[in-house]
């Protein structure tokens, strides 16, 4: 009887410890933020750039400029205690995005993306900005 209770207590402690470690890990910053903040700073210098109609498929309140898209992403993010914004580049394609999708959700998630291209020298192509939502 005591052996079974002891096993259950150890199992409960292990489960609690695992949940606690995963929760702490989910708030842990993995990537180097200095590179990311420099990229965000470079994008914000283009805040007044208009996004063309064919590259703008964001829903809701009109977001016609790069600054308006970034402001909407920050506004969406402010509704949560955890940072839901991510940004980075792969090859010459960069994105800044907000995703409201929990790991356990398979539907009813939403994301907003600001996507842009870099040229050969690493500068932002001002005509490449696009905004799109994924329902």
C-alpha positions in Angstrom: 0.0 0.0 0.0 2.8 2.5 1.0 4.7 1.4 -2.1 1.8 2.4 -4.4 1.4 5.7 -2.6 5.1 6.4 -2.8 5.1 5.6 -6.6 2.1 7.9 -7.1 3.8 10.7 -5.2 7.0 10.3 -7.2 5.0 10.2 -10.4 3.2 13.4 -9.5 6.4 15.1 -8.6 8.0 14.1 -11.9 5.0 15.3 -13.9 5.0 18.6 -12.0 8.7 19.1 -12.5 8.3 18.4 -16.2 5.5 20.9 -16.6 7.5 23.5 -14.7 10.6 23.0 -16.8 8.6 23.2 -20.0 6.8 26.4 -18.8 10.2 28.0 -18.0 11.7 26.9 -21.3 8.8 28.4 -23.3 9.8 31.8 -21.9 13.5 31.3 -22.6 15.1 33.5 -25.3 16.9 31.2 -27.7 18.3 33.5 -30.5 20.7 36.3 -30.3 18.5 39.4 -29.8 21.1 42.0 -30.9 21.0 40.8 -34.6 17.2 40.7 -34.5 16.8 44.2 -33.0 19.2 45.6 -35.6 17.0 44.1 -38.3 13.8 45.5 -36.7 15.5 48.9 -36.5 16.3 48.7 -40.2 12.7 47.8 -41.1 11.4 50.7 -39.0 13.3 53.2 -41.1 10.9 52.2 -43.9 7.8 52.8 -41.8 6.3 55.2 -44.2 6.6 52.9 -47.3 3.2 52.1 -48.8 2.4 48.4 -49.3 1.0 47.9 -52.8 -2.6 46.6 -53.1 -1.5 43.3 -54.7 0.9 42.7 -51.8 -1.6 43.6 -49.1 -4.0 40.9 -47.9 -4.2 41.8 -44.2 -7.8 41.8 -42.9 -9.5 44.2 -40.5 -8.4 47.8 -40.0 -6.6 49.1 -43.1 -2.8 48.6 -42.9 -1.4 50.4 -45.8 2.2 51.2 -44.6 5.0 49.1 -43.2 4.7 51.1 -39.9 0.9 50.4 -39.7 1.6 46.6 -40.1 4.3 46.7 -37.4 1.9 48.7 -35.1 -0.9 46.1 -35.7 1.5 43.3 -34.8 2.6 45.0 -31.6 -1.0 45.8 -30.8 -2.0 42.1 -31.2 1.0 41.1 -29.1 0.1 43.4 -26.3 -3.0 41.3 -25.6 -0.8 38.5 -24.2 1.6 38.3 -21.3 3.9 36.2 -23.4 5.7 37.5 -26.5 4.0 36.1 -29.6 6.1 38.1 -32.1 8.9 36.5 -34.1 11.2 37.8 -36.8 14.2 36.7 -38.8 15.6 36.0 -42.2 16.2 32.9 -44.3 18.3 33.5 -47.4 17.1 36.9 -48.6 13.5 36.6 -47.4 12.7 38.2 -44.0 9.5 38.1 -42.0 8.1 39.8 -38.9 5.1 37.9 -37.6 2.6 37.6 -34.8 1.0 34.2 -34.2 -1.8 33.5 -31.8 -1.6 29.8 -31.9 -1.1 27.7 -28.8 0.9 24.4 -29.1 -2.3 22.4 -28.4 -4.4 24.2 -31.0 -4.8 22.7 -34.5 -7.3 25.3 -35.7 -8.7 28.7 -34.8 -5.2 30.2 -34.9 -4.3 33.4 -36.5 -1.1 35.0 -37.8 -0.1 38.2 -39.4 3.1 38.5 -41.5 5.1 41.4 -42.8 7.4 39.9 -45.4 10.2 41.6 -47.4 13.3 40.8 -49.4 16.9 41.8 -49.1 19.2 42.6 -52.0 22.7 41.2 -52.6 24.2 43.7 -50.2 21.8 43.0 -47.4 19.7 46.2 -47.9 15.9 46.0 -47.8 14.1 46.1 -51.2 11.5 48.8 -50.5 9.2 47.5 -53.2 9.1 43.9 -51.7 7.0 44.6 -48.6 3.9 42.4 -48.3 1.4 41.9 -45.5 -0.8 38.8 -45.2 -2.9 37.1 -42.6 -3.4 33.4 -42.1 -6.7 32.7 -40.5 
